[in-house]
Amino acid sequence: SQPDIRFAVLINGRSLKKWQAGAIQKLTDSGLCACVLFISNPGKTEPKQPLLKRFFKRDALFTFLTNRIFRVTAEDICPIPEHIELIEAEPVEEGYSQFFSDEDLQKIKAAAPHFILRFGYNILRGDVLDVAPFGIWSFHHGDERQFRGGPFGFWEIVKKVPSTGVILQRLTAKLDAGHVLVRRAYITVFHSWKEMRERLLSENTDMPLQAVKRYIIQNESIPEVSRTKAPIYKTPGFCRMTCFMAGLWMSRLNFHFKRLFIYEDWHVETGRLFQSPLVPLVPAIQQIRPVSQREFYADPFILNCEG
């Protein structure tokens, strides 16, 4: 029998990145969902700029390093499945916003998706946000309460933030301030932006499936819209990127020095519990927190002991 939950995918061109294909695969492999439509943004073919002009662009160094030094396998290109219907829908652009024509909206409605995954286009606004009953779901690889915009995982290292967030949100007209469906956080890897990028992309491909189970199957209430007023960050220029690289190398040297010459400090916390390991003997439970934001608890678990 066919899965009951249908979804569509917004893409640029006719390809996916490896992590995006992984998210779609987890949905379809679950047996709960079926991908019924790819909606492609054909994009505009812009004339290739002269080498000298490209060299002096504000984000030239960032683009060069991201495409060569910091590129990760999660960003490898994959073809889209050929058996799924594809339509091209060129958006109407107004400033930084993109709108869908009535004709393209009707084509999407005809496929009757329950939700739409966004892996392409830019800042979407207008009727397309509500063309599916559960809206458009989009990843934001960052904690929207602190960082909006991008590049992902970059400003957390620059600002020395101990953790880096990832959210799956239902889009609204406000940038990176939608309904947060699933939220996660990772310890920031200060010595390797490449490792940070790989983790943020590769380890969260199950988020759409989690959202399906919670909000479509279990019928949980969609969370309220995020009321974030966090600043919107942009791609770094030459000076900022140069300073970032210098700081990254210093952090890497410090990381390897500690790894070679400093032992990690591990300890075990114990306590008495009554009957069930989740029911404490004493009602007043002391919460144990790290002394510093640089510390964290690893692999917590409960071990039952007799006597």
N, C-alpha and C positions, 0 to 999 in steps of 0.2 A: 504494500500500500504506500501511497505517496505521503511524505511528511506533511503535517498540517500547517506548519509555519513557513511562510515564504518570505524571502528577502531579496533585495536588489543591491547592487554595488555601484558606487560612483567612482570612476577612474579617469586618469588622464591618458589619452592615446588608447593603445590596445595591449597594455601589459600591466603586470603587477610586480611589486617587490616581494621578496621571499617571505617576509614576515606577514605581509598582507595576505598572500596566498595561504599561509599557515592558519590565519584566523578564519578564512573561508572554509578551509579543509576541516577544521575542528567543528564548525557548525554543521557541515554536511555529513561528516562521519558520525555525528551524534545520533543520526536517525530522526532528529526532531525537526530539522530545517532543510529547506531546499532553496538553492539560489536560482531565481527565475529570470533575472535580467541584469545585464551590465549596461550602465549609462556612461557613455564615453564623451569626454570633453576633447574635441579634435584639436583645440589650441590653434594659435595663430603662428604661422611660419614667419619669423622675423629675420631680416637680412643679417648675415654674420658680420659682426663688427670688426674693424681692423685690429690687429694684434696689439698695437700700441695703445689704442683706446681701451681695450679690454684689460690691459696691464695696469692702467691708472684708475680703473673703477674703484669705488670706495671699498667694496667687499671682495676685491680680486684675490687677496691673500687668503681670506677665509674660504673662498670657493676652491682655490687651488689645493689647500691643505685638506679640506673635507673630502674632496674627490680622490685624493691620493693617499695621504697618511692616515686619515681617520675613517676611511670607508670601511664598512663592515659587511660580513656575508649576509646579514639580514636584509641588506639593501640590494642584493643581486636581483636581476630582472628575470621574471618568469612570464611565460605566455598565459593568456587567459584561456579557460576551457572553451573548445570550439562548439560544443553541443548546447551552450547556453545562449539565448537570444541577446544580441547587442544592438543598441541604438546610439546614434550620435546626436548629442543635444548641445549645440553651441549656446553658451549663456549670453544674456544681455548684460553688458557691463555698465555700471554706473559708479564711477570712482573705483574704490577697492571692492565694491560689492558686486555679486553676480546674481541674476534673476533668470528663471526659466520661462520660456514662452508658454502660452496656453496650450499650444499644439503638443509640445513636449510633455507638459504635465498630464495631458490626456493619455499619452502613450504609456507613461509610468503607471497611471491609475488602471489602465487596461491589464497590466501584469498583476495587479492586486497584491503588492508586497505588504507584509505586516510592518516591516521596518526597512530602512535603507542604511547600508554601511558606507561611510564616506572615506574614500582613499584618493580622491581627486577633487578638482575644482578649487576655488579660493574661498572667500567669505560669502557664504550663501545666505540670501535673504528672500523674503516674499513667500508665496504660497507653497513653494517646494518643501519648506520646513514641515508642513503638515500634510503633504500628499499621501503619506503612509500613516496608518492609525497610531503607530508607536514612534513616528518621526524619523529623523536622521540621526544615526549614532556615529560619533567621531572620537578618535583617540586624541588626547592631548598629553604628550609626554612631558609632563611637568605638573606641579601642584598649582592649580589655578588661583589658590588663595595667596600665593607669593609671586608666581611668575606667569605672565601671559605673553603670547607671542613666541619668539624663539631666538636662536636655535636651541633645540631640546638638550638638556643635560649640560649646557655650556655655562649659563649664568649661575647655576648652583655651585659650580666649581669656582668661578670667579668670586662669588660672594661668600664662599666658605660655609655654605649651608650643609649641615650634617646629613640630611636626607633629601632624596630626589623623588618626587611623586610622579605617578602616572594615573590618568583618569580616562574612563570611557563616559562620554556625556551625550545626552540628547541635545542637539543644537537648538539654540535660540538666536535671535538677531544680534545679540551682544557677543563680542569676541571672547572665546574661552570662558564663558560664564553661563553655561547651560545647566541642565539637570544632571547632576553627577550620578551615574548609574552604578559604577564600580570604581573604587579607589584603592591604590596601593602606594607603598613607599619603599625605597631602597636606600641603603647606606651609600652615600656619595663616594665615588672612587676618585679621590683628588689627584692621584698620580697617573690616571689613564682615562682620557675622554673617550678613546676608542672602546675600551671595555665598558664604560658607562653607557655609551650609545648602543652597543650590542645587547646589553642586558635590558635596557628600556624597550627595545624593539622586540627581542626574541622571547622574553619571558612573560609576555602579557597577551599572547595571541588567544588565550582562552577567555578573555574578558567578555567578548560578545556572547559566547555561549552561556556564561554565568548570568549575563543580563537577561537572556532569553528565559532561562529557568526561573529567575526571580520575578521578572515583571510581566512575562507573557504566560508562562505555565502556572506559577504559583500566585500570580495576580497581586503581587505586592504593589503598594502605592509608589508612583514615580516620585522621587525626592523633589523638594522645592528647588527652584532655580538658585544657583549659586549667586550670592550677593557680593562677590569679590570686587574689590576696588584696587587690586594689585596693579602695579605699573605694567605697561606693555613694552616688552623688550624687542630689540631689533638685531639684525645681523651686525656683528662687530666690524669696525673699520680696521685699517692697517695698524695703527698704534695699539689699539686694544688687543688685536690678535697677536701682535709681537709680544706684548706683556703677558698675555695668556700662555704663550708657548714657553716663555722664560719661567713663569711660575709652575707650569706643568713639569718641566725638567727638574726644578728644585724639589718639588713634591716627590718625583720619582726617585731622586737620589736619597731623599730622607726615608722613603718607604723601604728601599733595598738595604739601607744602612740598618734600620731597625730590624728588618727581617733577618739580617746576618748576625747582629751583635746584641739584640735586646730580646729577652724572653717575654712571652705573653703571660699575663697573670690570670689564672683561672681559679675559681672557687665554687663550692657547692653550697646551696642553701637548703636547709632541712626544716621540716615542721610536722606537727602531729595533726592528723585528720580523723574525722569520725565517720565510720562505716564507708560511705562513698568518698572517693578521693576528691570529689568536688564540694563536699560539705565540711567546712572547717570545724574543729573542736571548739575553738574560741571565736565568738562572733566578731570581735574587733580584730581585723586582719591588717597588719602593717604592710603597706606597699613598699617594695624595694625598688629603688630607682638608681640608675647610674649616677655616679658623682659628677661626671663631666658629660657634656654633649658628645664628646669624642668617643665615649664608651658605649657598649651595647651588650645585651644578653644574647647569647647564641644557643640555638637548639634547646629551648625549654621543653621539659616533659615531666610527667608525674610517674614516680616509681613506688609501687605498693610494697611495704615491708611489714612482716608480722612481728609483733612484740614491741 
